Amino acid sequence: MGSLFEPKDWTMLSHRVIWHGRRVCHARKPACGACGLARMCPSFGEGPTDPDAARSLLRDGPRA
């Protein structure tokens, strides 16, 4: 990961990954159909892939 991002961006990247996990990619039931990273995710399909069903799983939080 260090080679993909500038060191000055590491802190904000860490915060964004944490918030993504809290809002979208829950451990027991991820919202795969509502995830912006789905096409790059090796675990895509662990949760519902239908966008409407997945949206119902999203939790409130900061949206950037």
C-alpha positions as CSV (number, residue, x, y, z in Angstrom):
1,M,0.0,0.0,0.0
2,G,2.9,2.3,0.7
3,S,3.9,2.4,-2.9
4,L,0.3,3.2,-4.1
5,F,-0.2,6.3,-1.9
6,E,1.9,9.3,-0.9
7,P,2.9,9.3,2.7
8,K,1.1,12.6,3.3
9,D,-2.2,10.8,2.3
10,W,-1.8,7.7,4.6
11,T,-3.7,9.1,7.6
12,M,-6.7,10.2,5.6
13,L,-6.6,6.9,3.7
14,S,-6.7,5.0,7.0
15,H,-9.7,7.0,8.2
16,R,-11.6,6.4,4.9
17,V,-11.0,2.7,5.0
18,I,-12.3,2.5,8.6
19,W,-15.4,4.5,7.7
20,H,-16.0,2.3,4.6
21,G,-15.9,-0.7,6.9
22,R,-18.3,0.9,9.3
23,R,-20.8,2.1,6.7
24,V,-20.7,-0.4,3.9
25,C,-18.5,-3.4,4.3
26,H,-19.8,-4.9,7.6
27,A,-18.1,-8.1,8.7
28,R,-21.3,-10.3,8.9
29,K,-23.3,-8.8,6.0
30,P,-21.5,-6.4,3.6
31,A,-23.5,-4.2,1.3
32,C,-21.7,-5.4,-1.9
33,G,-24.4,-3.9,-4.2
34,A,-23.9,-0.4,-2.8
35,C,-20.1,-0.5,-2.6
36,G,-18.0,1.8,-4.8
37,L,-15.1,-0.6,-4.5
38,A,-17.0,-3.7,-5.5
39,R,-15.2,-4.2,-8.9
40,M,-11.8,-4.4,-7.1
41,C,-12.9,-6.5,-4.2
42,P,-11.9,-10.1,-4.0
43,S,-14.8,-10.7,-1.6
44,F,-17.5,-9.3,-3.8
45,G,-20.7,-11.3,-3.4
46,E,-20.3,-12.1,0.3
47,G,-23.3,-9.8,0.8
48,P,-26.3,-8.9,-1.4
49,T,-25.3,-7.7,-4.8
50,D,-28.7,-6.2,-5.7
51,P,-28.3,-2.4,-5.2
52,D,-31.7,-1.9,-3.6
53,A,-31.2,-4.7,-1.1
54,A,-27.7,-3.5,-0.4
55,R,-28.7,0.1,0.2
56,S,-30.9,-1.0,3.0
57,L,-27.8,-2.3,4.9
58,L,-25.9,1.0,4.7
59,R,-25.4,2.7,8.0
60,D,-25.4,6.5,8.6
61,G,-22.1,8.3,8.7
62,P,-20.0,10.8,6.8
63,R,-20.4,10.6,3.0
64,A,-17.7,12.1,0.9
